[in-house]
Amino acid sequence: MSNNGLKQQVALVTGASRGLGAAIVMALARKGAQVGINYVSNQSRAIAVKEAILAEGGMAEIFQADVTDEQQVIRLCEEVRQKLGEVDILVLNATSHHYHYKIEELRWEHMLEMMHFFVKSPLLLTQQVIGDMKQKKRGRIIHIGSEVFDQGIPEFSNYVAAKGAQLGLCRSWARELAPFGITVNYIAPGWIPTDMHVDTPAEVKENYRRAVPMQHMGEPADVASMVAFLASEEAKFITGQKISVNGGNTLS
């Protein structure tokens, strides 16, 4: 681990056993943070991420919990306090598989499924950590959002609406928590292929790639680097912002 800019900081990253989450915990650990790797079902992947961090000289622990369940979130945050300490950096990354529906097919349950991940989960987790952050007069809350809210993707309104609601949380909480030295920001990645997208047809990926001004898709490390920056002391005066990491695919 080459940089200790986050030394003595404790970071909890939800949905961190693979994809963007795994890249994020690796990046934070490389900056010196003690990282909590949250996972819901795939323990072997979480262990592999932890072992990769330890092999580089970092500090990490794994924590199983469904972050949409209130009691499990309470248990999760208490276990993190006991094993690592009070959370200084909360990264709200957990997600689920996303499904497209025409308006005629859309049911309220489809909306609620997305709201559970992108509104309920952030609320439950933030409520558990802001007490300690307020006492310290410092904290970082980082939402992993999506470019879809700016694009208004058709037949995807369940996901788009939930991501818009998540952005609303970020903006309101940023103002509420600013007097306590707590920053709240929203990273909006473009489509970054991970193992969740292994079944996506190559033609679909290629069509997306062509539309990106930089003519290539992003990598998990691109998002992870922005998380590490927002978690740092250098970003202490940045809050309430939506930061797009998508090669210029949206201009906001």
Summary of the structure (lengths in Angstrom):
residues: 252
radius of gyration: 17.4
end to end distance: 33.3
largest distance: 52.8
contacts: 868
relative contact order: 0.15
helix: 49%
strand: 15%
